[in-house]
Amino acid sequence: MWAVRSSGEDLLLLLELRGTAAASRLTTTSAVLTAAERAQIQSSGSASAQALLQFIPAANGTLNGAAAFFGSASANVNIDQGTVDISHNFSDKDRIHGYYANQEDLRLEPTQGANLPGFGDTRAGRRQVFTLGETHVFSPLLINEFVWARTEFTSRSHRIIQPILHPWAWVESLVRT
């Protein structure tokens, strides 16, 4: 955080910038087709079933006696935020104050709506707050304060259409064929 004061202490300016980056891994577990079921689809399944087969990973273990895929996926989070806080005393009876805060983040949710790594979604968000106020003292019993504020929140979420960790296939290529 940085602070700036004018020599007469009529102006105060505070600035703060922060960045956070966190990387983590999530364990994923999913029931998948057995080797025999995969072979059956490859030999006698419909063209659609064969095309979808490439998106289902081969079993690498069992769960309660059934074929299962065990894996992991990245769940990274990046957050950047900053604030500006400014206050100025024009006199003992007049003061203006402004505040602005901005936070932007990008979050990878690899298992949101999916239980296979690489098919989750990403979420990007932006939050902003702005306030501006003026205070005037007319007398010890009469004070007028005006405050204007604006807040904004935007969030974008979209499905990951290409596997992140495993090059099984592109979902787009299935849609285009």
C-alpha positions, 0 to 999 in steps of 0.5 A: 500500500502506498500513502501520499499526504500533502504538506498541509495535510489537506490531501490524503491519497491511498493506493493499494494493489494486490495480486494472487495466483494459486495453483492446485490440483483436484482429484477426479473419479469417474465410471467409464466403459470397460475394455469389453464395452469399448471393443463392442462399440468399436466393432458394432456400434453406430458411427455416433457412438464410435465418434463419442468414444474418443471423449471417454478415457480408458479405465485405469482402475476400478471403483466398487468393482466397476471400471473407473478412470482416476485422474487429476485436473488443474484448478488455478485461480488468479485474482488482481485487485486495486483500490484508490482512496482520496480525501481532500479537506477544502476547509474545516467545513468542506470535505470531498472523498472518493473511493474506487476498488477493482477486482478481476479474477480468472478461475479454472473450474475443471470439474464444474458440470463434468467429472473428467479432467479437461471438460469443466469451465472457466469463470472470469469476473470483474467487480467495481465499486466507486463512491464520491462524497461531499460533506459540508458543515453549516453549523454544529447542528446542521451537516449536509452529506452527499454520496454518489455510488456505483457498483458493477459486477460482471461474470463470464463463464464458458465451457472448455471445449478442448481437453486441458490435460489429455489430447483425447479430441476436440469437442468442436471437431465432433460438432463440425462433422 
